[in-house]
Amino acid sequence: MEVVLMAINQLLLIDGMTAIAAAIPLLAGIGAGLGMGIAVGKSVEGIARQPEAEGKIRSTLMIGLAFIETTVIYGLFISILLLFVV
């Protein structure tokens, strides 16, 4: 009986650790949200200072936002893998 209880306890501990490990990559979402907010704010400042450079600023911003969003998608993918595969 004690062996069964120990096995169940160990299984619950592993599930808890897996949940924590899956939550850690999702912290990338918090950092990405902050980074995107800062990037958009700085681009608006740049456009306000130099309206003639709006096209270059906007294209650079979109490329940067795509890279940031890719990082978030990778974090989500790793979290899903940890939850459902491990």
C-alpha distance (Angstrom), angle and dihedral (degrees) to the residues before:
residue distance angle dihedral
M1 . . .
E2 3.79 . .
V3 3.79 90.6 .
V4 3.80 90.7 55.4
L5 3.81 91.6 48.9
M6 3.80 90.9 48.8
A7 3.82 90.5 50.0
I8 3.81 91.7 50.1
N9 3.80 90.8 47.2
Q10 3.81 90.8 50.2
L11 3.81 90.9 49.0
L12 3.80 91.8 51.3
L13 3.80 90.2 48.3
I14 3.81 91.0 52.7
D15 3.82 91.0 48.7
G16 3.80 90.0 50.6
M17 3.78 91.9 49.9
T18 3.79 90.5 48.3
A19 3.80 90.4 52.7
I20 3.79 91.2 50.3
A21 3.81 91.2 46.8
A22 3.80 89.7 50.4
A23 3.81 91.8 50.4
I24 3.80 94.5 53.3
P25 3.85 96.4 68.8
L26 3.79 88.8 49.4
L27 3.79 87.7 66.8
A28 3.79 83.7 77.3
G29 3.80 85.4 73.5
I30 3.79 91.3 61.7
G31 3.78 92.4 49.3
A32 3.78 91.5 45.4
G33 3.79 92.0 51.3
L34 3.78 90.9 52.2
G35 3.80 92.0 45.0
M36 3.79 92.7 49.5
G37 3.78 91.6 49.4
I38 3.78 92.3 50.7
A39 3.81 92.3 45.9
V40 3.80 93.6 50.5
G41 3.81 91.4 46.3
K42 3.78 92.4 51.2
S43 3.79 92.1 46.6
V44 3.80 90.6 52.5
E45 3.80 88.6 50.8
G46 3.79 90.3 49.7
I47 3.79 92.9 49.3
A48 3.80 90.5 47.7
R49 3.80 90.6 52.9
Q50 3.82 96.2 43.0
P51 3.80 112.1 20.7
E52 3.80 91.3 174.7
A53 3.83 90.4 64.0
E54 3.81 93.2 55.3
G55 3.81 94.6 113.7
K56 3.80 94.9 53.0
I57 3.79 93.1 43.5
R58 3.80 92.7 48.4
S59 3.81 94.8 48.5
T60 3.80 92.0 48.0
L61 3.80 89.6 47.9
M62 3.81 92.7 52.1
I63 3.80 92.3 50.4
G64 3.80 90.9 49.1
L65 3.80 92.6 47.7
A66 3.81 89.9 50.6
F67 3.81 90.4 54.6
I68 3.79 91.4 48.5
E69 3.80 92.0 48.7
T70 3.80 90.6 49.8
T71 3.79 89.4 57.8
V72 3.80 90.3 53.6
I73 3.80 92.0 49.2
Y74 3.81 90.3 51.8
G75 3.80 90.1 51.1
L76 3.79 91.0 50.3
F77 3.80 90.7 48.3
I78 3.81 91.9 51.6
S79 3.80 90.8 48.7
I80 3.80 92.2 51.3
L81 3.79 90.4 48.4
L82 3.79 91.6 51.2
L83 3.79 93.4 48.3
F84 3.76 100.9 44.6
V85 3.80 106.6 24.5
V86 3.78 104.5 37.6
